[in-house]
Amino acid sequence: MRNKIIVSLEHRDKEQVLKKIIEFGKKNKFEIIPKEKTLSSGDMGLNKGIDNDNIYIEFSITDKDEFKTQHISNSSVINGKRYYFYIWIDHTKNVETYHSMNKFFNEILSDYPDMLVTDETCKNFYSFEQIKKKQVPEWLLV
């Protein structure tokens, strides 16, 4: 499994974000995996089999009471602003998964344009505007 992370300046209503994930999953014909059946103890998963490949995307959302109290290593200063890890995404590695994740990133970041996305290295952070202008690595291009 690979990881992607969405960071945010502020906490968003967890239930609203989970609803957006469910809407995205239904619209894109994913099976919705409830918390108790996720592979990595996430809040929710999306699963879809395509030919011999399986797309699995699991979401873990930081609870409000943990959001800004996390150890300092769980937050980053980007362009002079402190961002906090908000949504952790575990996923299978294949082209179809990246395509589905990119569609999700475009949807969630268009709703919350102050959020940024990064990979497990946390070295580079990308905004919705950068994604639209294709100023991002290949894994973020739809």
Helices and strands as residue ranges (DSSP letters): E 2-8, H 14-27, E 31-34, G 35-37, E 44-50, E 53-61, H 64-67, G 72-74, E 75-78, E 81-91, H 95-111, E 116-119, H 128-132, G 138-140
